[in-house]
Amino acid sequence: MSNFLFTSTNQIADRFSEGGSFFMTLILICLLLSLFFIVKGFISLKKDKSQTEKMLKLTVDSSLLGLVLGFLASVIGLITAFDSIEAIGNVDPAVFAGGLKVSLLTATFGLFSFAIARIGILILRWTLSTENKE
């Protein structure tokens, strides 16, 4: 079990660095902010509904920012890959496939962070609507 956990963690770290530390870090910050805003929204649910609404809006904004950053990084990665292909000329398909994989890592992480945040938003909105009915 410990070896499996170490291997999985190592693979995640490898994917993180392959996707480009700058954009992957920005997307991770957006994910962490989204989770923070969701938790803060749940904490303020009983006390201050306007604070919960504010946290919902901030969560929506931070999750969308993470998604957009993921796709921006992906497009920049594709442009860089095509620039390299243009400079080299005839490129091995394996090198091209590797470049495409790297450019899609940021988009995948952006989509993942967006999906996690949206699940939290749905749960918080549902909880807020049931609180308002009572």
N, C-alpha and C positions, 0 to 999 in steps of 0.2 A: 504494500500500500504506500509506504513512504517513497519507494523508488518511482512508482507511478506518479505521485504528486510532484516529485522533483522533476521528472521528465516533462510533465504537462506545464509546469511553471517555466521551465527552461524554453519550451517551444513557444509559449506566449511571449516571453522576453525576446526571443529571436524574431518573431513576427513583428513585434513592436519596433525593434531597431531596423528591420528590413523596410518597414513602411516609411521610415524617415522620422528621426527623433523629434524634429521641430513640430511638424503637423500632428503627429501621433500624441505628443504631449499636450498640444492645444485641444485636441479632441477629448483627451482624458480629463483635462481641466473642465471642459464643458459637461462631461458626464458627471464628474464629482459635484459640480455646481448644481446640476439638475437634481441629483440625489439629495443634496443639502437643502435645496428649496422645497423639495417634496416633504422631507422629514420636518422641516420648519413649518410647512403648511399643516401637516398633521398635528404638530404640537399646538399650533395656535387655533386649531379647529374649534375647540370648546370655548376659548376665551374671546377671540376676535375674528369674526368672519371676514372682515375687510382685509386683515393681514393674510388670511388664507387665500383670498382672491388674488392679492398681490403676489404671493408666493407661486400661485398657479401661473400667472402671467410671466413671471421670471423663469419658471421652469420651461414654459413653452419657448421663450426666447433663447434660453441657453441650449435647449435640445435642438432647435433649428440651426443655431450657430454651429453646433458640433456636426450636424449633417452637412451643412454647406461647406464647412472647412474640409470635411472628408472628400467631398467631390471636387473642391478646388485643388486640393493636394493631388488627387487622382489625375485631373486634367494637366496640372503642371508636370506630374510624372510622365504622362503620355507624351507631352510635348518634348520633354527632355529625352525620352527614349527615341522618338522619331528624329530628333536632332542628331543623336548619336548614330543612328542608322544612316542618316543622310551623310554624315561626315565619314563614316567607315566605308559605305558603299554596300557591297554584298555581305549580308550578315547571316550567321548561322541561325536557323529557326529556334534552336534551344535558347540562344541568347535573347532573341526577341520574346519568346514565351516567358522567360525569367523577368524581363523588363515589364511585361504586361502584368505579371503576378504582383510585382512590387507596387505598381501603380494602383492596383485594385485593393491593396491592403488598407489604405487610408479610407477608401470609400466604404469598405466593409466595416471598419471600426466606427466610422461615422454613422452608418446605418444601425449598427448594434447599439451605440449610445443613444440614438434617437428612439429606437424601439423600447429600450429599457425605460427611458424617461416618459415615453407616451403611455406605457403601462401604469407607471406611477401617477401620471396625470389623470388617466381614466379612473383609477381607484380613488384618488383624492376628490375628483368631481362627483363620483357616485356617492361617496361618503358625505360630501358637502350637500348634495341634493337631498339625501335622506335626513340630514340634520335640519335642513330648512323646512321639511315637511312636519317635523315633530313640534 
